[in-house]
Amino acid sequence: MRPNEIQKQLKAQPFVPMRIHISDGSHYDIRHPEMVIVSHMVISVAVYEETDTSMPERVILCDPVHITRLEPIPLRASERGQIHL
């Protein structure tokens, strides 16, 4: 997927939480736009533990060509009206 298309989705107002699907079959939920850094060569995604959202557990790096699709994900009831990472 083109990096500028990913960037466009991250900058949408209001932001819509999304799931990034990778060609190896993995996926990552993006609940806040600051979880992703987009460059021409690599997409960086901060991955958080469900129980600790204060700091990412790890960061995955992915070549944009391996991102197969973005799909909107529904907010959890606890997240409505709140911003969480």
N, C-alpha and C positions, 0 to 999 in steps of 0.2 A: 504494500500500500504506500502511496506517496506520502512523504513526511508532511507536506503542506496540508493534506487532507486530514491527517491526524491532528495537526495543530489547530486547524479550523474547528474540529469537533471539541477540542479542549477549551477553546476560547468562546464557544457559544454561550450566549446569555439568554435565559439562565442555563447554567451548566447542567447537562443531563448525565448522570452516572452511566458508565458504560463498561462492557466486558471486551477486552482485547483478546482475540483468538490468534494463536501462533500456529505455524504450519506443522509443528511437532505434536499438535493435539492439546497442548496446554492452553490455559487461559488465565487472565488476571482481571480482577474487578478494580475499576478506577472509580472511586467514590468522591474524589476531589481532583481538580485539574493540576494541583501542585504535586501530585503523585507521579507525574510523567514529565520527562525532559526530552524534547524532540530536537534532533539535529539531522543533517542530511545523511549521515552514515550510520547512526545508531539511535535507538529509542531506549531510554532508561526508565524503568518502572520500579518504584518503591513498593515493596511487599511487606504488609503489616500482619502481625499476629492478630487474631480475633480479640484476644484478651488484653492486648497492649497496643494502643494506637498512638503512644507518645513518641515512638521512634521506630523506623522501619526495621524489620528483622533482617532483610537483605534487599539487594537491588539486582534486578535482572537487566541484562543488556541484550537487545535484539536488533538485528538488521531489519530495516523497514520492509524489505521484500518478503520477509517471513510472517508479517502480520497479514492474516487472511481476511479478517473482517472485524468491525466494531459493531456491537449491538447494545442498545439501551438496556439497562437493568433497573428493576423497580427498587425504590427505596424501602428499607426495612421500616417498620412502624416506629422504632426507636430513633430513626434518623430523620423523619419528616420534620421540617422546620429547623433542623440543626445542620451544622457543617462539621463533618468528621473526616479525618484522613484515613 
